[in-house]
């Protein structure tokens, strides 16, 4: 297969920037254009080392701006839409921004893709396990009902349904990936794991919601990028198929309560458990996420390569040795710890 021309939206963010690096490292014939608005969580420094690569181009712009998105979509074979407001706490405080980017932005980008002639690009929607809500039973499959419980999750659910509708109504080739909680290098320090690591490195308290027994299915970002890459290649080799959805989960040993995650981080850093500071639970806090990636494994042969304990140690070490990247962001990373029951 010849080199791919990819438009990666939100490519200056956490998962997007890791995906750009994965593509450029694994596919020498590919070219990548990043479209990113550079909001607080989009960091140009994350991509600075790629600027000398002739296969890489950066464009600052908004996916909700048709004049910016349209020409770029026309120049690519694949649109990979990572662009999103993604922090649940912020969605509770300011849901409008999430609707604007995650719903309207996705719709504008879909329109830009479907208008490309004679052959529109493959549209890859990067979604989340949070669209399924919380589970007390078996892991979610792609057939599980969508039951979002936060404004963030609701906005991603709406975007997924728009993507499906554009495939059915306009014949746009699409695929949707829904991954569990990602962790790894370049994650903005307001998120749970990098917040804990960077606070612990500075001997500052680490906030923990409620009883700390909320369970997440942890997936190393490099495993997610590899899965997305394989899904893209599969979709391009099988044109004309209806919209497909693939869950991407962390696998065996990846479901871990939040308190245990913090304890593991503190153990790696040799810091005391007294740094953990319980705070009131947030409204609508999902108790457990769990994903089955059986469909992806059967279709692409994909399995996660990193066990959570190994990946967490590597992530702690990355933040320990990349203080110059996260320290300037730390003052901006304000979590919205809300009184219980008061959105």
Secondary structure, DSSP 8 states (H G I E B T S, - for coil): ----EEEEETTTSHHHHHHHHHHHHH-TT-EEEEEE---TT--GGGGGGGTT-TTEEEEE--TT-HHHHHHHHHT-SEEEE------HHHHHH-HHHHIIIIIIIHHHHHHHHHT-SSS--EEEEEEEGGGG---SSS-B-TTS-----SHHHHHHHHHHHHHHHHHHHH---EEEEEE-EEESTT--TTSHHHHHHHHHHTT--EEEETTS--EEEEEEHHHHHHHHHHHHHHHHHSTT---EEEEE---TT-EEEHHHHHHHHHHHHT--GGGEEEE---TT---B--B--HHHHHHH-----S-HHHHHHHHHHHHHH-HHHHHHHHTT-------TT--
